[in-house]
Amino acid sequence: MNSRTTTTMRAVSPRAWGAPDVLVPVEVDRPEPGLTEILVKVHAAGVNPVDWKTRAAGEFGTWGDTPILGYDVSGTVEAVGPGVTLFEPGDEVFGMPRFPEQAGGYAEYVTAPARRFARKPENIDHVGAAALPLAALTAWQGLVETAGLRSGQRVLIHAAAGGVGHLAVQIAKARGAYVIGTARADKHDFLRSLGADELIDYTATDFAAAVRDVDVVLDGVGGAYGDRSLPVLRRGGHLVTLPDPGGLPDPDRARELGIHTGWTVVEPDRHGMLEIARLVTEGSLRPEIAATLPLVQAAKAHELGERGRTQGKIVLTVAE
């Protein structure tokens, strides 16, 4: 990998679907931007649960001949394709391009439609920016666009200290909501620093017995949490399920209680990225970085993530 040319780039790819050690360094052709696309030199790439779930079984997404994981990227525009007017070479951008198709964030360069990106806020570095797109868009789309969260409403966020959860806490507070979170006791001080109003240690207290009259539940856990969350919601409330549709509660019971339920999958969204950038610029949103590792240690990053004990996001540094 030391005799590279300008037409190739470094990346990390699974040589097969399986355990973290299937992730290996590779050298592949550098992509070129097509119509309305930009070529981004990647400085940092976020690591998300969808990455290690895909790596384990290859069941999510559409993959190229050399599969390259990674959806969150932050970097510098290297070149622009025909028809691009939003950016020019040298601009710093961040985004979640192409999801759920292959974006190829675990690489030195990515190409994608220009409108899948936003300008990186000046008050955050590339590592912080790479931690945001997928998780922050998930929280924004679930809370704001799906549930219509408004000022004065009460929201319960499960897994509040996780990658999506800790950003959801801040987005909800920025909307003027009263925020309740479930997390282990050792994460409570961290969540209070982000603005959480009330916290429940799910290892010691049953949230379903401790919480009532909630307008929105953002369920980042799944499984039985969907059914268990119904009693805490007001009639007309929203239960937004993130991990998989298997965590949705019984629809007849939800209908009887007058509760809106649904499984939400994040989508690339320039409007949402601009809102996220605005919140970062205003100081209302900041990512917590659990660990930063070089690209070649992507396997170690996956091992850390799969333990399920990280606080915030794991990020890979890419640019030399």
URTA-V56494 format. One record per run of one state. SS is the DSSP state (H for helix, E for strand, L for the rest). FROM is the first residue (numbers start at 1). LEN is the number of residues. Records with the same first field share a line. If there is no record, write none. Layout:
# URTA-V56494
SS->FROM-LEN, FROM-LEN
This chain:
# URTA-V56494
L->1-7, 15-5, 30-7, 48-1, 58-4, 63-9, 81-11, 96-5, 102-5, 108-1, 120-6, 131-2, 147-7, 158-5, 175-3, 183-2, 194-4, 201-6, 211-3, 220-5, 242-3, 248-3, 258-2, 264-6, 283-6, 307-6, 318-3
E->8-7, 23-7, 37-11, 62-1, 72-9, 92-4, 101-1, 107-1, 109-5, 117-3, 154-4, 178-5, 198-3, 214-6, 233-9, 260-4, 289-6, 313-5
H->20-3, 49-9, 114-3, 126-5, 133-14, 163-12, 185-9, 207-4, 225-8, 245-3, 251-7, 270-13, 295-12
